[in-house]
Each structure stands twice: as C-alpha cells, then as structure tokens.
Amino acid sequence: MGDPKKLKKKYSGPRHPWTASVLDEERIIKREYALGNKRELFKIDSFLKKYKDLAKKLIASTTEQSKKEEVQVLDKMQRLGLLPMGAKLDDVLGLELKDALERRLQSIVFRKGLARSMKQARQFITHRHIIINEKEITAPSYLVSLEEENHLGFKNKSSLADQDHPERVNPADLVKKEKELAEKSEKSTESAEKSENTKQDEKKVVEETAAEDNEEAEKPKAPVEETAEEKVEKPQEDNKE
C-alpha cells in the first residue's frame, strides 16, 4: 500500500527526456500556456495517455462491462469538452496535448477575457480571485467542465470584479479608444472651423450686397425723359390759355 503520508506520483515523464525535438516542443508549449514547470505538462500528457490506453482496451473488448465503461469514458470526455456529442472511442485516440491544455482553468480564464495574458490568468487563480460555482479554485491546472465554465468568474469580494479595474483593461483597447476620441475631436474641430468659415462668407456676402445698395442709393438720379403723349398734351394746355 505504501505510506499514506507520501503522495503518489500522478504523472510519468517521457521515456527519452533528452531528445532535442521533444525539448524544443515542450519549451514552446510551456511558453505558450505559461506553465509553471514541465510537471504540469507531464500531468496532462499522462491524463491523455491513461484514457487512450483505456480506449484501446475497450475497443478490443466486447463484454457488457466494456460497453458500460465505454459510455462512462465518452461521457467524461464530453463533459470536459474534449469530445463533441456523438463521438466514438476512436475519437479519444485522436486527442492531442493542446486539446487538454485548452480545458485548463488558466486557459479558460484567459480565453474568456478575464485576464490580459496566460501569465496574468495564472496569477489571478493562485491569488484566490477566481471562483467556480461559488467555490474558490487555486489550481491553474484544474480541468473545467462545460457546465462549470458557465459559472466561472471573479470572487465578489475581489477588486478585480470591477470591469474598469486597471489590471483588467487591455492596453490595446485603451489605445484604440484614445485614437477614436482623437479622431472625433479632430472631426468636431474641422466641422466647427467649416461652420465658422461659412458664417464669415455669409457675412461678407451680406456686407457686399449692403455696400452695393448704398452706392446705388447715393448715385444722382438721371432726368426722366418725357414720353410722346406728355409732349402732345402740353401744347394743348397752352392753346387753352
């Protein structure tokens, strides 16, 4: 049985740990998912190997017990979001390491936009800011089910529950907002300048028309020429006298 105080090892490392290609791949994955150490990577890899070996045994077996275990395995994979509904045991063999890494609590906190980076998501979890179903989770490697994912968020007492908290605001979004505000202010100033210019142009037009009217009014009026009818009427009036 072993000593109960001594924890059992939950993972197994690679058979050939010093292969250059394997080391490079592990380094890239560790950096991408901001893992604390390679043990977290080995745990996920061992989890997948366990269920792949179980799937191989169940595929080869035709007993009633194997059918029950097949349903249980597929149900667990579907609850964790690793397989879609209606999947078969052959699909378990096609699971990759990144499929399981995406279901870690650290990855989901980042994908849901609760953190700006994978490293910050890890910090929020270890500092007791994240809860699932009102239960505090402090393990970044915790595998989140689809049902639990809908109840994931910040603790109510946490200062990070406020969306305007400076650690939650994305710097890229701030830069975009500042650019949008600057563009709006530029457009408003341009429109204001255009309106002022149009007002000044209208004033000039009014002043010019008024000056032209005044000039026409000040000009001496030319004598009005008499019409032919008026010339005919005048000698008739002289004869009457």
Secondary structure by P-SEA (a helix, b strand, c coil): cccccccccccccccccccaaaaaaaaaaaaaaccccaaaaaaaaaaaaaaaaaaaaaaacccaaaaaaaaaaaaaaaaaccccccccaaaaaaccaaaaaaacaaaaaaaacccccaaaaaaaaaaccccccccccccccccccaaaaaacccccccccccccccccccaaaaaaaaaaaaaaaaaaaaaaaaaaaaaaaaaaaaaaaaaaaaaaaaccccbbbbcaaaaaaaaaaaaac
